[in-house]
Amino acid sequence: MTDAGHPLQITTTRLAGTVITQNVGGQERRFELTTALLYDGTFAAEPSDR
């Protein structure tokens, strides 16, 4: 999510299960790539630092 709360799209060639790090709102957040296909043909990533 962006600081305004909008979804963020990141292009990657990494496989599902990979954990990526993204700066969100000035804080480093970790996300795990998934195989969950979204309506627009992209895939979801789940927060992994909860």
LUMSE-508295 format. One line per 8 residues: their letters; for each residue z, x, y of C-alpha. Coordinates in nm, 4 decimals. Layout:
REM LUMSE-508295
a> Z:X:Y | ...
This chain:
REM LUMSE-508295
mtdaghpl> 0.0000:0.0000:0.0000 | -0.0665:0.1087:0.3507 | 0.2040:0.1009:0.6169 | 0.0683:-0.2447:0.7093 | 0.1121:-0.3679:0.3497 | -0.2546:-0.3651:0.2507 | -0.3673:-0.2362:-0.0907 | -0.4836:0.1228:-0.0919
qitttrla> -0.7872:0.2311:-0.2922 | -0.7946:0.5831:-0.4311 | -1.0986:0.7247:-0.6090 | -1.0141:0.9383:-0.9109 | -1.1632:1.0531:-1.2390 | -0.8195:1.0689:-1.4027 | -0.7485:0.8679:-1.7175 | -0.5086:0.5752:-1.7524
gtvitqnv> -0.1514:0.6985:-1.7979 | -0.1942:0.9726:-1.5393 | 0.0714:0.9792:-1.2677 | -0.0625:1.0429:-0.9182 | 0.1300:1.1081:-0.5971 | 0.0444:0.9379:-0.2675 | 0.2085:0.9546:0.0750 | 0.3039:0.5983:0.1732
ggqerrfe> 0.4875:0.5303:0.4970 | 0.5864:0.8944:0.5284 | 0.7369:0.9025:0.1791 | 0.5877:1.0514:-0.1328 | 0.5381:0.7798:-0.3978 | 0.4318:0.8151:-0.7610 | 0.1903:0.5738:-0.9309 | 0.0733:0.5515:-1.2912
lttallyd> -0.2920:0.4651:-1.3432 | -0.3456:0.1672:-1.5756 | -0.6266:-0.0018:-1.7670 | -0.5582:-0.3319:-1.5851 | -0.8971:-0.4410:-1.4503 | -0.8856:-0.6165:-1.1118 | -1.1221:-0.8893:-0.9860 | -1.3356:-0.6388:-0.7922
gtfaaeps> -1.3971:-0.4084:-1.0894 | -1.1356:-0.1512:-0.9932 | -0.8204:-0.0685:-1.1880 | -0.4566:-0.1138:-1.0915 | -0.1879:0.1502:-1.0580 | 0.1818:0.0742:-1.1015 | 0.4639:0.2368:-0.9035 | 0.6420:0.4800:-1.1333
dr> 0.9335:0.5754:-0.9080 | 1.1354:0.2557:-0.9249
